[in-house]
């Protein structure tokens, strides 16, 4: 199940983010604040649900590792078999 929550906040973003952050918060988009300040805040305040911090408009960009998951590994299937003899 996917939930999408978007909001705009004017004021001290730290208070709002602290209240909204939960283990289910995955991606934070930002505009008008410094990325490193946001990263430092997330780490300092142990907002463990956050896997990505990206500029506004980039939330849907995909990398092989997205929201803390290696999608190549998650969506791949490996089939193994044991060799019957040494020449297989």
Secondary structure, DSSP 8 states (H G I E B T S, - for coil): ----------S-HHHHHHHH--TT--EEEESSS-HHHHHHHHHHTT-TT--EEEETT-TT---SEETTEEHHHHT--------SSTT-
